[in-house]
Amino acid sequence: MQKVITTALFILLGLGIHAEEPMKQGRVNVSGEKEGIVLVKGEAFGEGGRIMNYEWEKDPAKASRALTAFFPANQDWKKASFTFTPSKDGQVTLSIIGAYNKDGTQTWTLIDEVTAEGTEIKNGGFESEIKSWTPFKKADLSASISKDAKAGSNAVKLAHDYGISQEIAVKGNQEVRISFWFKAAE
């Protein structure tokens, strides 16, 4: 009996030794840091979605001015949305990125049809390529346009360090809802 328990324990522990499956996510960050806008998280709508203020930020004031919403992705297009409420009028930074894995790798995600209620998103369907968006500055790779789109001709293909951002106007105490379509890039 002892041998059976020991063998079972070895098998279970051995399963944890293997590298985890890389995460695939549709992920959007919002930051009010530039203008000191506190962002009150609302709800995440979509299978397995979560929204949170930056839990990894040690300074509670900074954590309250930034949030992230993420949703598990697979090879099928899925729709997700989330809400937040800014503390005052101003500009916040909307960033669209992918997953960052525990082993330091990144997975690529396709995003399309980014829309908003309570603010305006420019070129959320990426039909004008990445115009109106600012790609993260990286020398080796960057976000790119993909023809594998949910609607129209284009979607954007991105990863955690190779995302895009856009400044959006918000009104104090007025809820904002961001919606988008996403799937894991092949």
Contacts in CASP RR format, 6 or more apart in sequence:
PFRMAT RR
TARGET T0000
AUTHOR 0000-0000-0000
METHOD contacts of the structure
MODEL  1
MQKVITTALFILLGLGIHAEEPMKQGRVNVSGEKEGIVLVKGEAFGEGGR
IMNYEWEKDPAKASRALTAFFPANQDWKKASFTFTPSKDGQVTLSIIGAY
NKDGTQTWTLIDEVTAEGTEIKNGGFESEIKSWTPFKKADLSASISKDAK
AGSNAVKLAHDYGISQEIAVKGNQEVRISFWFKAAE
19 103 0 8 1.000
20 101 0 8 1.000
20 102 0 8 1.000
20 103 0 8 1.000
22 99 0 8 1.000
22 101 0 8 1.000
22 103 0 8 1.000
22 105 0 8 1.000
22 107 0 8 1.000
23 72 0 8 1.000
23 99 0 8 1.000
23 100 0 8 1.000
23 101 0 8 1.000
23 107 0 8 1.000
24 72 0 8 1.000
24 73 0 8 1.000
24 74 0 8 1.000
24 99 0 8 1.000
24 107 0 8 1.000
24 109 0 8 1.000
24 184 0 8 1.000
25 70 0 8 1.000
25 71 0 8 1.000
25 72 0 8 1.000
25 73 0 8 1.000
25 98 0 8 1.000
25 99 0 8 1.000
25 107 0 8 1.000
25 109 0 8 1.000
26 70 0 8 1.000
26 71 0 8 1.000
26 73 0 8 1.000
26 80 0 8 1.000
26 98 0 8 1.000
26 99 0 8 1.000
26 109 0 8 1.000
26 111 0 8 1.000
26 180 0 8 1.000
26 182 0 8 1.000
27 68 0 8 1.000
27 69 0 8 1.000
27 70 0 8 1.000
27 71 0 8 1.000
27 96 0 8 1.000
27 97 0 8 1.000
27 98 0 8 1.000
27 99 0 8 1.000
27 109 0 8 1.000
27 160 0 8 1.000
28 68 0 8 1.000
28 69 0 8 1.000
28 70 0 8 1.000
28 82 0 8 1.000
28 94 0 8 1.000
28 95 0 8 1.000
28 96 0 8 1.000
28 97 0 8 1.000
28 178 0 8 1.000
28 180 0 8 1.000
29 66 0 8 1.000
29 67 0 8 1.000
29 68 0 8 1.000
29 69 0 8 1.000
29 93 0 8 1.000
29 94 0 8 1.000
29 95 0 8 1.000
29 97 0 8 1.000
30 39 0 8 1.000
30 66 0 8 1.000
30 67 0 8 1.000
30 68 0 8 1.000
30 69 0 8 1.000
30 84 0 8 1.000
30 92 0 8 1.000
30 93 0 8 1.000
30 94 0 8 1.000
30 95 0 8 1.000
30 178 0 8 1.000
31 39 0 8 1.000
31 65 0 8 1.000
31 66 0 8 1.000
31 92 0 8 1.000
31 93 0 8 1.000
31 95 0 8 1.000
32 38 0 8 1.000
32 39 0 8 1.000
32 65 0 8 1.000
32 66 0 8 1.000
32 86 0 8 1.000
32 91 0 8 1.000
32 92 0 8 1.000
32 93 0 8 1.000
33 62 0 8 1.000
33 65 0 8 1.000
33 66 0 8 1.000
33 93 0 8 1.000
34 91 0 8 1.000
34 92 0 8 1.000
34 93 0 8 1.000
35 88 0 8 1.000
35 90 0 8 1.000
35 91 0 8 1.000
35 92 0 8 1.000
36 65 0 8 1.000
37 65 0 8 1.000
37 86 0 8 1.000
37 87 0 8 1.000
37 88 0 8 1.000
37 90 0 8 1.000
37 92 0 8 1.000
37 170 0 8 1.000
38 64 0 8 1.000
38 65 0 8 1.000
38 86 0 8 1.000
38 87 0 8 1.000
38 88 0 8 1.000
39 53 0 8 1.000
39 64 0 8 1.000
39 65 0 8 1.000
39 66 0 8 1.000
39 67 0 8 1.000
39 84 0 8 1.000
39 85 0 8 1.000
39 86 0 8 1.000
39 87 0 8 1.000
39 92 0 8 1.000
40 84 0 8 1.000
40 85 0 8 1.000
40 86 0 8 1.000
40 87 0 8 1.000
41 51 0 8 1.000
41 52 0 8 1.000
41 53 0 8 1.000
41 67 0 8 1.000
41 84 0 8 1.000
42 51 0 8 1.000
42 82 0 8 1.000
42 83 0 8 1.000
42 84 0 8 1.000
42 85 0 8 1.000
42 175 0 8 1.000
43 51 0 8 1.000
43 82 0 8 1.000
43 83 0 8 1.000
44 50 0 8 1.000
44 51 0 8 1.000
44 69 0 8 1.000
44 71 0 8 1.000
44 80 0 8 1.000
44 81 0 8 1.000
44 82 0 8 1.000
45 80 0 8 1.000
45 81 0 8 1.000
45 82 0 8 1.000
46 71 0 8 1.000
46 78 0 8 1.000
46 79 0 8 1.000
46 80 0 8 1.000
46 81 0 8 1.000
47 71 0 8 1.000
47 72 0 8 1.000
47 78 0 8 1.000
48 71 0 8 1.000
48 72 0 8 1.000
49 69 0 8 1.000
49 70 0 8 1.000
49 71 0 8 1.000
49 72 0 8 1.000
49 80 0 8 1.000
49 82 0 8 1.000
50 69 0 8 1.000
50 70 0 8 1.000
50 71 0 8 1.000
51 67 0 8 1.000
51 68 0 8 1.000
51 69 0 8 1.000
51 82 0 8 1.000
51 83 0 8 1.000
51 84 0 8 1.000
52 67 0 8 1.000
52 68 0 8 1.000
53 63 0 8 1.000
53 64 0 8 1.000
53 66 0 8 1.000
53 67 0 8 1.000
54 62 0 8 1.000
54 63 0 8 1.000
54 66 0 8 1.000
54 67 0 8 1.000
54 68 0 8 1.000
55 63 0 8 1.000
57 63 0 8 1.000
57 66 0 8 1.000
67 84 0 8 1.000
69 80 0 8 1.000
69 82 0 8 1.000
69 178 0 8 1.000
70 99 0 8 1.000
71 78 0 8 1.000
71 80 0 8 1.000
71 182 0 8 1.000
73 109 0 8 1.000
73 182 0 8 1.000
73 183 0 8 1.000
73 184 0 8 1.000
74 183 0 8 1.000
74 184 0 8 1.000
75 183 0 8 1.000
75 184 0 8 1.000
75 186 0 8 1.000
76 183 0 8 1.000
77 112 0 8 1.000
77 150 0 8 1.000
77 181 0 8 1.000
77 182 0 8 1.000
77 183 0 8 1.000
78 181 0 8 1.000
78 182 0 8 1.000
78 183 0 8 1.000
79 179 0 8 1.000
79 180 0 8 1.000
79 181 0 8 1.000
80 179 0 8 1.000
80 180 0 8 1.000
80 181 0 8 1.000
80 182 0 8 1.000
81 177 0 8 1.000
81 178 0 8 1.000
81 179 0 8 1.000
81 180 0 8 1.000
82 177 0 8 1.000
82 178 0 8 1.000
83 175 0 8 1.000
83 176 0 8 1.000
83 177 0 8 1.000
83 178 0 8 1.000
84 175 0 8 1.000
84 176 0 8 1.000
85 172 0 8 1.000
85 173 0 8 1.000
85 174 0 8 1.000
85 175 0 8 1.000
85 176 0 8 1.000
86 92 0 8 1.000
86 170 0 8 1.000
86 171 0 8 1.000
86 172 0 8 1.000
86 173 0 8 1.000
86 174 0 8 1.000
86 176 0 8 1.000
87 172 0 8 1.000
87 173 0 8 1.000
88 172 0 8 1.000
89 169 0 8 1.000
89 170 0 8 1.000
89 171 0 8 1.000
89 172 0 8 1.000
90 169 0 8 1.000
90 170 0 8 1.000
90 171 0 8 1.000
90 172 0 8 1.000
91 167 0 8 1.000
91 168 0 8 1.000
91 169 0 8 1.000
91 170 0 8 1.000
92 167 0 8 1.000
92 168 0 8 1.000
92 170 0 8 1.000
93 165 0 8 1.000
93 166 0 8 1.000
93 167 0 8 1.000
93 168 0 8 1.000
94 121 0 8 1.000
94 165 0 8 1.000
94 166 0 8 1.000
94 167 0 8 1.000
94 168 0 8 1.000
94 178 0 8 1.000
95 163 0 8 1.000
95 164 0 8 1.000
95 165 0 8 1.000
96 111 0 8 1.000
96 114 0 8 1.000
96 156 0 8 1.000
96 158 0 8 1.000
96 163 0 8 1.000
96 164 0 8 1.000
96 165 0 8 1.000
96 180 0 8 1.000
97 109 0 8 1.000
97 158 0 8 1.000
97 159 0 8 1.000
97 160 0 8 1.000
97 161 0 8 1.000
97 162 0 8 1.000
97 163 0 8 1.000
98 106 0 8 1.000
98 107 0 8 1.000
98 108 0 8 1.000
98 109 0 8 1.000
98 158 0 8 1.000
98 159 0 8 1.000
98 160 0 8 1.000
98 163 0 8 1.000
99 106 0 8 1.000
99 107 0 8 1.000
99 109 0 8 1.000
99 159 0 8 1.000
99 160 0 8 1.000
100 106 0 8 1.000
100 160 0 8 1.000
100 161 0 8 1.000
101 107 0 8 1.000
106 159 0 8 1.000
106 160 0 8 1.000
106 161 0 8 1.000
106 162 0 8 1.000
107 159 0 8 1.000
107 184 0 8 1.000
107 185 0 8 1.000
108 157 0 8 1.000
108 158 0 8 1.000
108 159 0 8 1.000
108 184 0 8 1.000
108 185 0 8 1.000
109 157 0 8 1.000
109 158 0 8 1.000
109 159 0 8 1.000
109 182 0 8 1.000
109 183 0 8 1.000
109 184 0 8 1.000
109 185 0 8 1.000
110 146 0 8 1.000
110 148 0 8 1.000
110 149 0 8 1.000
110 155 0 8 1.000
110 156 0 8 1.000
110 157 0 8 1.000
110 182 0 8 1.000
110 183 0 8 1.000
110 184 0 8 1.000
110 185 0 8 1.000
111 155 0 8 1.000
111 156 0 8 1.000
111 158 0 8 1.000
111 180 0 8 1.000
111 181 0 8 1.000
111 182 0 8 1.000
112 124 0 8 1.000
112 125 0 8 1.000
112 126 0 8 1.000
112 149 0 8 1.000
112 150 0 8 1.000
112 151 0 8 1.000
112 154 0 8 1.000
112 155 0 8 1.000
112 156 0 8 1.000
112 180 0 8 1.000
112 181 0 8 1.000
112 182 0 8 1.000
113 124 0 8 1.000
113 125 0 8 1.000
113 150 0 8 1.000
113 151 0 8 1.000
113 179 0 8 1.000
113 180 0 8 1.000
113 181 0 8 1.000
114 121 0 8 1.000
114 124 0 8 1.000
114 125 0 8 1.000
114 178 0 8 1.000
114 179 0 8 1.000
114 180 0 8 1.000
115 121 0 8 1.000
115 124 0 8 1.000
115 178 0 8 1.000
115 179 0 8 1.000
115 180 0 8 1.000
116 168 0 8 1.000
116 176 0 8 1.000
116 177 0 8 1.000
116 178 0 8 1.000
116 179 0 8 1.000
117 176 0 8 1.000
117 177 0 8 1.000
117 179 0 8 1.000
118 170 0 8 1.000
118 171 0 8 1.000
118 174 0 8 1.000
118 175 0 8 1.000
118 176 0 8 1.000
118 177 0 8 1.000
119 168 0 8 1.000
119 169 0 8 1.000
119 170 0 8 1.000
119 176 0 8 1.000
120 168 0 8 1.000
120 169 0 8 1.000
121 166 0 8 1.000
121 168 0 8 1.000
121 178 0 8 1.000
122 132 0 8 1.000
122 133 0 8 1.000
122 166 0 8 1.000
123 130 0 8 1.000
123 131 0 8 1.000
123 132 0 8 1.000
123 133 0 8 1.000
124 132 0 8 1.000
125 149 0 8 1.000
125 151 0 8 1.000
125 152 0 8 1.000
125 154 0 8 1.000
125 155 0 8 1.000
126 145 0 8 1.000
126 149 0 8 1.000
126 154 0 8 1.000
126 155 0 8 1.000
126 156 0 8 1.000
127 152 0 8 1.000
127 153 0 8 1.000
127 154 0 8 1.000
129 145 0 8 1.000
129 154 0 8 1.000
130 143 0 8 1.000
130 145 0 8 1.000
130 156 0 8 1.000
130 164 0 8 1.000
132 166 0 8 1.000
133 143 0 8 1.000
133 156 0 8 1.000
133 164 0 8 1.000
133 165 0 8 1.000
133 166 0 8 1.000
134 164 0 8 1.000
134 165 0 8 1.000
134 166 0 8 1.000
135 142 0 8 1.000
135 143 0 8 1.000
135 162 0 8 1.000
135 163 0 8 1.000
135 164 0 8 1.000
136 142 0 8 1.000
136 143 0 8 1.000
136 161 0 8 1.000
136 162 0 8 1.000
136 163 0 8 1.000
136 164 0 8 1.000
136 165 0 8 1.000
138 161 0 8 1.000
138 162 0 8 1.000
141 159 0 8 1.000
141 161 0 8 1.000
141 162 0 8 1.000
142 162 0 8 1.000
142 163 0 8 1.000
143 156 0 8 1.000
143 157 0 8 1.000
143 158 0 8 1.000
143 159 0 8 1.000
143 162 0 8 1.000
143 163 0 8 1.000
143 164 0 8 1.000
144 156 0 8 1.000
144 157 0 8 1.000
144 158 0 8 1.000
145 154 0 8 1.000
145 155 0 8 1.000
145 156 0 8 1.000
145 157 0 8 1.000
146 154 0 8 1.000
146 155 0 8 1.000
146 156 0 8 1.000
146 157 0 8 1.000
146 185 0 8 1.000
147 153 0 8 1.000
147 154 0 8 1.000
147 155 0 8 1.000
148 155 0 8 1.000
148 185 0 8 1.000
148 186 0 8 1.000
149 155 0 8 1.000
150 181 0 8 1.000
150 183 0 8 1.000
151 181 0 8 1.000
155 181 0 8 1.000
156 164 0 8 1.000
157 185 0 8 1.000
158 164 0 8 1.000
168 176 0 8 1.000
170 176 0 8 1.000
END
